[in-house]
Amino acid sequence: MKKVSDVLLKIFAIGIMLVLLAGALSFVGYLVALFIGGDQATKICTFIFKEYIPWVVKLTSIFTAVGLVAMYLCKIKALTVNQQEETAKSTILERKNDSLDGKQELHEDD
């Protein structure tokens, strides 16, 4: 199960990077269309909007689903509130301990 989840996580990572690159390419396409102008720019923008972007959205959905399955198989709890609360509590306790240590050092100097 570990090997399957590792492969799925790699597919997810590579897929999301490709989709981000595809989104950047659509932005570049719109910039090129802006500089070209006229009827050709309309054709470029229409292609990007009607044919290119729907495929990017579909691929994004697929890779997101792969990532969710991989996280489920690995039992990764990336967005749990409990984990964040525990981290926050431990950070607060560490800061209190640090501040108490500083006060004790001040009293020892007196």
C-alpha positions as CSV (number, residue, x, y, z in Angstrom):
1,M,0.0,0.0,0.0
2,K,2.9,2.3,0.7
3,K,4.4,1.9,-2.8
4,V,1.0,2.6,-4.4
5,S,0.5,5.8,-2.3
6,D,4.0,6.9,-3.1
7,V,3.4,6.5,-6.8
8,L,0.1,8.4,-6.5
9,L,1.7,11.2,-4.6
10,K,4.4,11.5,-7.3
11,I,1.7,11.6,-10.0
12,F,-0.1,14.2,-8.1
13,A,3.0,16.4,-7.6
14,I,4.0,16.1,-11.3
15,G,0.4,16.7,-12.5
16,I,-0.2,19.8,-10.4
17,M,3.1,21.2,-11.6
18,L,2.1,20.6,-15.2
19,V,-1.3,22.1,-14.6
20,L,0.3,25.2,-13.1
21,L,2.5,25.5,-16.1
22,A,-0.5,25.1,-18.4
23,G,-2.2,28.0,-16.5
24,A,0.9,30.1,-17.0
25,L,0.8,29.3,-20.7
26,S,-2.8,30.5,-21.0
27,F,-1.7,33.8,-19.4
28,V,1.1,34.0,-22.0
29,G,-1.3,33.3,-24.7
30,Y,-3.6,36.1,-23.6
31,L,-0.6,38.5,-23.5
32,V,0.5,37.5,-27.0
33,A,-3.1,38.1,-28.2
34,L,-3.0,41.5,-26.5
35,F,0.1,42.5,-28.4
36,I,-1.1,41.1,-31.7
37,G,-4.5,42.6,-31.6
38,G,-7.2,42.4,-34.3
39,D,-9.0,39.4,-35.6
40,Q,-6.0,37.1,-34.9
41,A,-6.1,38.0,-31.2
42,T,-9.8,37.2,-31.1
43,K,-9.1,33.7,-32.5
44,I,-6.3,33.1,-30.0
45,C,-8.5,34.2,-27.0
46,T,-11.4,32.1,-28.3
47,F,-9.2,29.0,-28.6
48,I,-7.8,29.5,-25.1
49,F,-11.2,30.1,-23.5
50,K,-13.3,27.5,-25.3
51,E,-10.8,24.7,-25.9
52,Y,-7.7,25.0,-23.8
53,I,-9.0,26.1,-20.4
54,P,-11.7,23.4,-20.2
55,W,-9.0,20.7,-20.6
56,V,-6.8,22.4,-17.9
57,V,-9.7,22.4,-15.5
58,K,-10.5,18.7,-16.2
59,L,-6.8,17.8,-15.7
60,T,-6.7,19.8,-12.5
61,S,-9.7,17.9,-11.2
62,I,-8.2,14.6,-12.1
63,F,-4.9,15.3,-10.4
64,T,-6.6,16.7,-7.3
65,A,-8.6,13.5,-7.0
66,V,-5.4,11.4,-7.4
67,G,-3.8,13.5,-4.6
68,L,-6.8,13.1,-2.3
69,V,-6.7,9.3,-2.8
70,A,-3.0,9.2,-2.1
71,M,-3.4,11.3,1.0
72,Y,-6.2,8.9,2.2
73,L,-4.0,5.9,1.6
74,C,-1.0,7.5,3.4
75,K,-3.3,8.6,6.2
76,I,-2.0,12.2,5.8
77,K,-4.2,14.7,7.7
78,A,-3.0,17.9,6.2
79,L,-6.1,20.0,7.0
80,T,-7.1,18.8,10.4
81,V,-7.9,21.4,13.1
82,N,-6.8,19.1,15.9
83,Q,-3.2,19.0,14.6
84,Q,-3.2,22.8,14.3
85,E,-4.5,23.2,17.8
86,E,-1.9,20.9,19.3
87,T,0.8,22.8,17.4
88,A,-0.5,26.1,18.6
89,K,-0.7,24.9,22.2
90,S,2.8,23.5,22.2
91,T,4.1,26.8,20.7
92,I,2.3,28.8,23.4
93,L,3.7,26.6,26.1
94,E,7.2,26.9,24.7
95,R,6.9,30.7,24.7
96,K,5.6,30.8,28.2
97,N,8.5,28.6,29.3
98,D,11.0,30.8,27.5
99,S,9.6,33.9,29.1
100,L,9.6,32.3,32.6
101,D,13.3,31.3,32.1
102,G,14.1,34.9,31.2
103,K,12.4,36.2,34.4
104,Q,14.2,33.7,36.5
105,E,17.5,34.8,35.1
106,L,16.6,38.4,35.9
107,H,15.9,37.5,39.5
108,E,19.1,35.5,39.8
109,D,21.1,38.6,38.8
110,D,19.6,40.7,41.7
